[in-house]
């Protein structure tokens, strides 16, 4: 029997660890796996407490000290600070992505693209406001000396993919419109995209699997930039002493993004009608009485 064949037989039959191990050894391995998983989650929980105080200046030694462990024991779970940071970053992206996915799935009318956009946008904000330190970890200043590995790419794309799907589905049924513009100030049709930019927009559209064309892809990316810019302004204190009605202000911005997106060519109905606003629980806004005054002040 050849060595290769012998190796195959050993790996898949008589010498397979799972097949050969007696039940008590399998149970012991399962217990160790559970203990390791629980310890990993506890380390991440304590690390997030440090992130809330110290930002990205995370110290494994400090985390180990708070857990009553020697640092060498913690290194068995996370070999370096960057490994622990990566785990926290992936968890944050996944949590935000899950919030976005649930908000979109909860809206029964799949053809209400503006409503879906608003629901997802508010869900992302709700998560960010509730967990500002995790938001800062993924959308704040770059962490000195840290280079995010490829493992973070798919989780980072989850909320973006939800929003891109709304655009793609709107485009597929003719639900995207050219937003109306004031011909006195804005040309009805913008100049063609420069060839290098058009090529990049094509690549981005292919990556997002939207195939919506240059103009729609550009409008989507501009709206996405505005959404996270609005969140960062709020989370990082740029609205302090400016707005108290921050939910109303954010909602108006989301509506502006939807119109420019453009899921509707009716600017008035998108920007000024509060009754049709949808959020992740499908309820009307509690701030409706003061909303009209706010949008007039903000236009």
N, C-alpha and C positions, 0 to 999 in steps of 0.2 A: 504494500500500500504506500502510495507516495506521501511525502511529508505534508503537502498541501491538503490532500484528501483527509489525512489523519487529523490535521488541524481543524478542518471543517467538521468532522465527526465529533471531535472533542468539544468544540465550541457550541455545537447545536444539540448535543444529546447527552451522553453519559457524564461529561465533565462540566456541564452548564451549572453555574453556581446556584441559580434559583431552583433547578430541578434536583440537584444533589443535596442541598441544604435541608436538614431536618426542620420540622415545623417551629421548634423553639428558637432556632437561629433566624428564621425568617421573621418571627415576631420581634426578636431583638433588633434586627435591622430596621423594621418598620417603626419601632419605638424610637430608635436613634434618629431616624429621619424626621419624626414628628417633633422631637425635642430640638433638633437643629433648626427646623422651620420656625418653631416658636421663639427660639433664641434670636434668630435672624430678624424676625418682626420686632422683637423687643429692642434690639440694637437700633433699628431704624426709627423706632418711636422716640428713643432717648436722643438720637442724633437730630431729629426734627426739633426737639426742644432746644438743642444747642443752636440750630440754624435760626430759630426764632429770636435768640438773644445775640448771637455772634455773626449772623449771616453765613456767608460761604466759608468763613474762617473756621472750618471744622477741624477738630483735633480728635484723633482716635484715642489718644491717651486720656483726654478729658471725658469722652464717652465711656471708656472702660472704667474710669474712676467712679463715675456716677452709678455704674452698674455693679460696682463692687468686684470687678474683674481685674486681673492683671492684663496689661496691654497685649502681651503675647497670646493670651487666650482669644482676644477679640480678633487678632490677625488671622486666626483660623477661619473666621467667617468672612472677613473683608481684608484682603492682603494689604490694601493701601487706602488712604483717604479718598483717592479718586474712585476706587471701586465702590466705596460707601456712597459717595456723591452720585455716582451713576445710578445706583439702586434707588436713591431718593428721587432723582430726576425722572427716571422711568415711571416710578409710582405716581408722581405728580402728573405727568403727561397722561398716563392711563386713567387717572381719576377724572381729570378734566375731559378727556375724550369720552369716557363713560357717561358723564353728565350730559354732554352734547348729544350723544347717541340716544340716550333715554328721552331727552326732550323732544327730539325729532320724531322718534317712534311713537310718542304719546299723542301726537296730533293726528286725529283721524282723517282729516281732509288733506290728502296728499297733494291735491292741486292748489292748495292755499300756500303758494310759495313764499309770499310775504309773511304770512303767519308762522310758517316753519322757520324762516330766517330770524324772526323776532324771538321765537321760542328758544332756539339754539343760542342766540346771542345773549338772552337773559340768563339762560342756564350757565353759560360760561362765566358771565359776570357774577352770578350767585356763588359759584364755586370759588372764584378768585377773591371775592370780598370775604368769604368765610375762611379762606386759607391763604392769606396774603404772603406769608413767608414761603410757602411752596410756589406761589405765583412768581415771587421774586427769584426763586431758585431757577425757574425755567425761562422767565422773560425779563429778568433784571440784568444788571451789568455782568459782562463776562467774568468768570471766575479765574483769577490769575493762576497760570500754570496748569489749568485744566483743559483738556481737549476731549470733547464728548465723543465716545466711540459710536460705531455704526448701530449698536444695540438701541440707541436712543432715537433713531430716525423714524421707525415705524410708530412707536408711541407718540412722538411729536406730531405726526401727521393725522392722528385720529380726529381731533376737532376740526382741522382743516378739511379733511376728507368728508365730514358730514356737511359742511357748508358748500363744498364743491359739488357734492351730490345733488343738493338742492338746485344749484345753478344748472347742472347737467340735465336734470329732469325737467326743469322749466324750459330749457332750450329745446329739448326733445319734443315737446308738445306746443312749441311756438309761444311759450310764456315769457320770453325775454323781449324787451322793447328797447328801442333807442330812446333814452330819456329826453324829454323836451328841454330845450334851452332857449335862453333869451337871445334872439338873433342880433340884438344891438351890442351884446357883450361877448357872446360865444358863437363861433362858427357852427352852422348846422351840422356839418360833417368835418371832423378833425382831419388834419393832414395825415397822409399815410404814415404808418410806423416806419422808421428807418430800418433798413434791411437787417442789421445786427440785432436790433431790439425785436423785430418780428420773428427772427429765428429763435431767440430766447423764449418768446411768448409761445411759439410752437412747441418747444421742448417742455415748457411748464404745463401746457395744456395736455400734452401726451402723458406726462408724469401723473397729472391729476385725473387722467382718463375722462376729460370733459369734452374735448373736441368742439369747443364753442366759438372758435375764431379769435382773431387778435383782439378786437374791440371788447368782446364779452370777457375774455380772459383778463385783459388789462383792468376792466372795471371791477371784476371780482377781486383781483389782487389789491387794487386800491381800497376797496371796501374792507378787505381783510386787514390791511395795514391800519386803516382808520379804527377798526374795531379794537385791535390790541393796543393801539395808541391811546384810545379813549380809556381802556382799562388801566393802562400804565399811569396815565395822568391821575386817575382816581386812587389806585393802590399806592402810588408813591407820593401822595400828598399834594399834587399840583392843583387840586380843586379846593384845597383848604382856603377858607375865607373868600371863596368865589361862589360855590353852590352848596346849598343844603339839600335841595331836592335833586339828589344825584341820580336816583332811579329814573325820574322824569327826563332829566337831561340826557342820560344814556339812551333811553327809549327813543327820544327824538333823533339822536344820532343814528341809531339802528335803522329808523325809518328813512332817514336821509340816504343811508347806504343802500337800502332796499330799492329806493326810487332810482338812484344813480346806477344800480346794479344791472339791469333795471327790471324788477319783477312786475312793475306797473308803469304805464305811461301817464297815470293820473297823479300828479304831484300832490294835489289837495287831499285826495282820499288817503294817500299813504302817510303824509306828514301831519295832517291835522285832525284825523278822525280817531278819537280815542276808543270808541266803542268796539272797533274791530281788532284792537290790540290783543295778541295772544301771547301768553307766556307759558312756562313749563307746566303750569297747573290748569291752564285754560280759563283763568278768571279775569274779569275786567280790572283795570288799574284802580287802585284805591286813591290815587292822587288826581282823579279826573277834574274836580272843581277848579284846581289851580293850574291845570295843564295848559289850557289855552293861553293864559297870561304868560306862561313860561316860554312857549314856542314863539309868541309874538316878540318877546324880549330877546330871544336868541337868534332870530332870523336876521 
